[in-house]
């Protein structure tokens, strides 16, 4: 119950943080794509700290709220079709052990997502902006952005584990070692057996029970 409450609370906080970031991009139009990609890190934190279900929940909640509430829909579209969904896709792509195949799948997925962004942008672009359109330079620039985003995700995930996740795991292990054992603790039997093993047999036991075995 405690873990479930923690997941729900963290998902709410991360979703709100992602919407706040995208609202800044909606107000400052020059930062709309940057804000959408930055909001994708909320999905990563949800995946690292909780599980895939929480990551999907943050992605869906932040994407839906930003699309409904923000006046500039470009930020929400980039988040829904690329910045927020790619961290989830990246995890599945990296299950492929062969690196050339892994990168091929990533590039194909990236171009499919980019096509969705361009297509939806043609219908929800604000009056002051022009739609990108299906032109070659959009895909060249999009693939450069994809490479930079993928590398940035890898570096940030590694750094997050070093600074936060691994330290917390070590702290929990240390706390577990210092925690007093209860009578019903499963490991209590192990310590008792070791204690028995250290006690030598008496002369009477050696004479009358030569077959005795200690576990």
N, C-alpha and C positions, 0 to 999 in steps of 0.2 A: 504493500500500500504506500509506504514511504517513497519507494523508487518511482512508482507511478505518479505520485504527486510532484516529485522532483522533475520528472520528464514533462509533465503538463506545464508547470511553472516556467521551466527553462524554454520550452517551445513558445510560450506567450511572450516572454522577454525578448527572445531572438527575433520573433516575427515583428514585434513592435520596433525593435532596433533597425531591422531591414526596411520597414516602411518609412521610418524617419530619414534614413539615408537616401532613399529614393525620392522622398519629398524635397530634399535639398536639390537633387538633380532635376526635379520637375520645375523648381523655381529658377534655378540657374541652368538654363538650357545647354550651356557649353559643357556641363558636367553630367548630362543625363546618362550617357553610356557608362561613364566612370562610376557613377552612383549605383547603377544596376549591377555591374560586376563586383563592386565592393559589398553590396548586399548579399551576394552569393556566399560570402564567408560565414554568414549566419547559418546557412545550410550545412557548411562544413563542421562548425562547432557543434551543431545538433547531432550530426552523425558521429563525431568523435566521443562526445560526452554521453550520448544515449544510444540510439540505434537508427536503423534505416527508416523505421516508421516515423520517428520524431523528425528526421530530416525531411521526409516527404511532407509531413504536417507543416513544418516551417515554410517550406517552399510553396505549398498550396495556399496557406493563410496569407503570407506576405504578398504573393503574386495577386491573389484575388482582391485583397484590400487596396493594394496600390493601384490596380486597374480601375476599381470602383471609385476611389477617393481622389486620386491625383488628376489635376487638369491636363497635364502633359502625359499622354498615354505611351509615348515612346519609351520612357524609362521602364514602365511596367511590362511592355512588350519585350524589351531586351532582357529583362529579368526572367520573365516566364519562358521565353523561347531560347535563352542562351545562358545568361549569367547565373541563374538559380538552378537550372536543370543540369548544366554541364558537370558540376562537382559530383552529382549522383551518377551520371553516366561514366565519368572518369574512373570511379571505383570499379565498375563492372568491366571496363575496358582493360584495366590493369590486372585483371585476373588472367588475361592471356599471357602465357609465358614467353612466347616468341615475340621479341620486340618489334621487328618489322611489321608483323601482323597486327600487333597492338596499336602501333602508330597509324597504320592504314585504317583501322576501324575508327580511331579517334578523328582522323582527318575527314573521313566520310561523314561521321556523326556531326562534326563541326560544320561542314558545308550544308548539311540538311537543316541544322538549326539556324544557320545564317540565312538560308532561303526562306524559312518561316518568318524570320525577323523582317526581311525585305518585303515579303508579300503582305504581312499584316501592317507594316508601316505605310504601305500605299493607301490603306483605308483609314488609319487613325492618326496620320500626321497632322500636326497643328498648322494653322494657316501661314505662320512665319517661316516654316521649314519646307524644304522640298523633299519628296520621297527619294530614296536612294536609287531604286530601279535595279533591274537585273543587268548590270554592266560588268565587264571583266575586272575593272580596278576595284570594285567592291569586294569581289572574292579574293583578290590578291591581298588587299588590306585586311580583310577578314581573317585570312589564314595567318598573317603575321600577328594579329591580335590573339588568335587562338593559341599560337605557340607561346607568346608572352604570358597569356593567362594560365596555360597549363603548367609552365615552369614556375610561375608565381604560386600557384596552388600547391605544388609539390614542396617548395621551399617553406611556405607558411605552415603547411601541415607538419612537416618535420620539425620546425622550430616550435610549434605549439606542443608537440609531444615532449620535446626536451624541456621546455620551460614550465609546463603545467601538468600534463597528463602523467608522465613518468614519475615526476616528483610526488604527485598525489598517490600513485600506486605504491611507491616505496614507503611513503608515510603510513599508508594503511597496513602494509606488511609489518612495519616496525611496531605499530600500535597493536597488531594481532599477536606479535611475539611477546609483548609486554602484558597482554591481557591475562588476568588470572584464569586458570582452567577451572571449569565447573565439573561437578560430579558426572554429569551426563555428556560431557564433551567426548566426542569420538576419539580424539587423540589421547585421552587420559589413559586408555589401555596401553598405548605404546610406551608412555613414560613409566607406567607401573611395571611393564615387562622388562624394561631396561633396568629398573631398580631391583627387580627380583634377580635378573641375570648377574648383577654385581655382588649379590650376597652369596658367599661360599656355603656349600652343604656341610652340615654337621657330620661328625663321625658316625652317629647312629643312622643318619640318612644314607650315608655312603655304604654302610654295612647292610642295611635292610632294604634299601631301594636303589640298587645299582643301575636300574633301567630308567630312572627318572629323567624326564626331558623338560627343558625350559623353552618356552616359545620365544 
